[in-house]
Amino acid sequence: MTDTHTPQVLGRPTGAFVGASWVALGLGASVYFIGLYNAHMTLAEKGFYLSVFLLGLFAAISVQKAVRDRAEEIPVTGAYLGVAWSMLLVALALMAVGLWNAELLLSEKGFYGIGFAMSLFAVVAVQKNVRDLAAFRSVHPEPAPKEHTTYPTMG
């Protein structure tokens, strides 16, 4: 057995997967924000849930990027990867504790939890697609449109 690194073949994500990822992110974030806007909470509570949501999205993107960088042998410090994972876990814990202690109906708690989880999953998929498309385009640049130097003649 040899210990050689096999090159990864870059594939272009399908339009359906890219579209589904964006729709899932838009849907998850939209229902979360609409629910937050309509909630009978103090402004401080709404700020808490908004901040935790944004922290979770940023942390999920950071984890995805750091893990992918390491897989592609791009240097990532252990400290950065540790902070990214820690912040993702903190966001999940804050959301769980916040919803557990919130004076909301169980259905409302589920609504926020599902919107948050769906958005975290979707933002990782969107980040993956963005990165895959950029890598694919760097290897397979789109050809420049051809210039027509003569005018077509009518028959």
C-alpha positions as CSV (number, residue, x, y, z in Angstrom):
1,M,0.0,0.0,0.0
2,T,1.2,3.4,-0.9
3,D,0.4,6.6,1.0
4,T,-0.3,8.8,-2.0
5,H,-2.9,11.5,-2.1
6,T,-5.5,10.9,-4.8
7,P,-6.7,14.0,-6.5
8,Q,-10.4,14.8,-6.0
9,V,-12.5,15.1,-9.1
10,L,-14.4,18.4,-9.2
11,G,-18.0,18.0,-10.1
12,R,-20.5,20.7,-10.6
13,P,-23.4,20.6,-8.2
14,T,-26.7,20.0,-9.9
15,G,-29.0,22.9,-10.4
16,A,-31.7,21.0,-8.4
17,F,-29.4,20.7,-5.4
18,V,-28.2,24.3,-5.5
19,G,-31.8,25.5,-5.9
20,A,-33.1,23.2,-3.1
21,S,-30.4,24.4,-0.8
22,W,-31.2,28.1,-1.3
23,V,-35.0,27.4,-1.0
24,A,-34.4,25.5,2.3
25,L,-32.3,28.3,3.6
26,G,-34.8,30.9,2.5
27,L,-37.7,29.0,3.9
28,G,-36.1,28.2,7.2
29,A,-34.9,31.7,7.8
30,S,-38.2,33.2,6.6
31,V,-40.4,31.2,8.9
32,Y,-38.0,31.8,11.8
33,F,-38.1,35.6,11.2
34,I,-41.8,35.8,10.6
35,G,-42.4,33.9,13.8
36,L,-40.0,36.1,15.6
37,Y,-41.7,39.3,14.2
38,N,-45.1,38.1,15.2
39,A,-44.1,36.7,18.6
40,H,-45.4,38.3,21.8
41,M,-42.0,38.7,23.4
42,T,-40.0,41.6,24.7
43,L,-37.6,43.2,22.4
44,A,-34.7,41.8,24.4
45,E,-36.1,38.2,23.9
46,K,-36.4,38.8,20.2
47,G,-32.9,40.2,20.1
48,F,-31.6,37.0,21.9
49,Y,-33.3,34.7,19.4
50,L,-32.0,36.8,16.5
51,S,-28.5,36.8,17.8
52,V,-28.4,33.1,18.5
53,F,-29.8,32.4,15.0
54,L,-27.1,34.6,13.4
55,L,-24.3,33.1,15.6
56,G,-25.5,29.6,14.6
57,L,-25.4,30.4,10.9
58,F,-22.0,32.0,11.0
59,A,-20.6,29.1,13.2
60,A,-22.0,26.5,10.8
61,I,-20.4,28.1,7.8
62,S,-17.1,28.4,9.7
63,V,-17.1,24.7,10.7
64,Q,-17.9,23.7,7.1
65,K,-15.2,25.9,5.7
66,A,-12.6,24.8,8.2
67,V,-13.4,21.1,7.8
68,R,-13.3,21.4,4.0
69,D,-10.1,23.4,4.1
70,R,-8.4,20.6,6.1
71,A,-9.7,17.9,3.8
72,E,-8.2,19.9,0.9
73,E,-4.9,20.3,2.9
74,I,-5.3,24.0,3.2
75,P,-3.8,25.0,6.5
76,V,-6.4,25.6,9.3
77,T,-5.3,26.1,12.9
78,G,-6.7,23.9,15.5
79,A,-7.6,27.0,17.5
80,Y,-9.8,28.3,14.7
81,L,-11.5,24.9,14.2
82,G,-12.0,24.6,17.9
83,V,-13.6,28.0,18.2
84,A,-15.9,27.3,15.2
85,W,-17.1,24.0,16.7
86,S,-17.4,25.6,20.1
87,M,-19.5,28.5,18.8
88,L,-21.8,26.1,16.9
89,L,-22.3,24.1,20.1
90,V,-22.9,27.3,22.1
91,A,-25.5,28.4,19.6
92,L,-27.3,25.1,19.8
93,A,-27.2,25.1,23.6
94,L,-28.4,28.7,23.8
95,M,-31.3,27.9,21.5
96,A,-32.2,24.7,23.4
97,V,-32.0,26.4,26.8
98,G,-33.9,29.5,25.5
99,L,-36.7,27.5,24.0
100,W,-36.9,25.2,27.1
101,N,-37.4,28.2,29.4
102,A,-39.5,30.3,27.1
103,E,-43.1,30.9,27.9
104,L,-44.3,29.7,24.5
105,L,-46.7,27.0,23.3
106,L,-45.0,23.7,22.5
107,S,-45.9,24.2,18.9
108,E,-44.2,27.6,18.9
109,K,-41.0,26.1,20.4
110,G,-41.0,23.4,17.7
111,F,-41.5,26.1,15.1
112,Y,-38.4,28.0,16.1
113,G,-36.4,24.8,16.7
114,I,-37.2,23.4,13.2
115,G,-36.6,26.8,11.5
116,F,-33.2,27.0,13.3
117,A,-32.2,23.4,12.5
118,M,-33.4,23.7,8.9
119,S,-31.4,27.0,8.4
120,L,-28.2,25.5,9.9
121,F,-28.4,22.5,7.6
122,A,-29.2,24.6,4.6
123,V,-26.5,27.2,5.2
124,V,-23.9,24.4,5.2
125,A,-25.3,23.1,1.9
126,V,-25.4,26.6,0.3
127,Q,-21.7,27.2,1.4
128,K,-20.7,23.8,0.0
129,N,-22.4,24.6,-3.3
130,V,-20.9,28.1,-3.5
131,R,-17.4,26.6,-2.9
132,D,-18.0,23.7,-5.3
133,L,-19.2,26.0,-8.1
134,A,-16.2,28.3,-7.6
135,A,-13.8,25.3,-7.7
136,F,-15.5,23.9,-10.8
137,R,-15.4,27.3,-12.6
138,S,-11.7,27.7,-11.8
139,V,-11.0,24.4,-13.5
140,H,-13.5,24.8,-16.3
141,P,-13.8,28.5,-17.1
142,E,-16.7,29.4,-19.4
143,P,-15.6,30.2,-22.9
144,A,-15.9,33.8,-24.0
145,P,-18.7,34.5,-26.4
146,K,-17.7,34.4,-30.0
147,E,-17.7,37.7,-31.8
148,H,-19.2,37.8,-35.3
149,T,-17.1,39.9,-37.6
150,T,-19.5,39.7,-40.5
151,Y,-23.2,40.4,-40.7
152,P,-25.4,37.5,-41.7
153,T,-26.8,37.7,-45.2
154,M,-30.4,37.2,-45.9
155,G,-31.1,34.6,-48.4
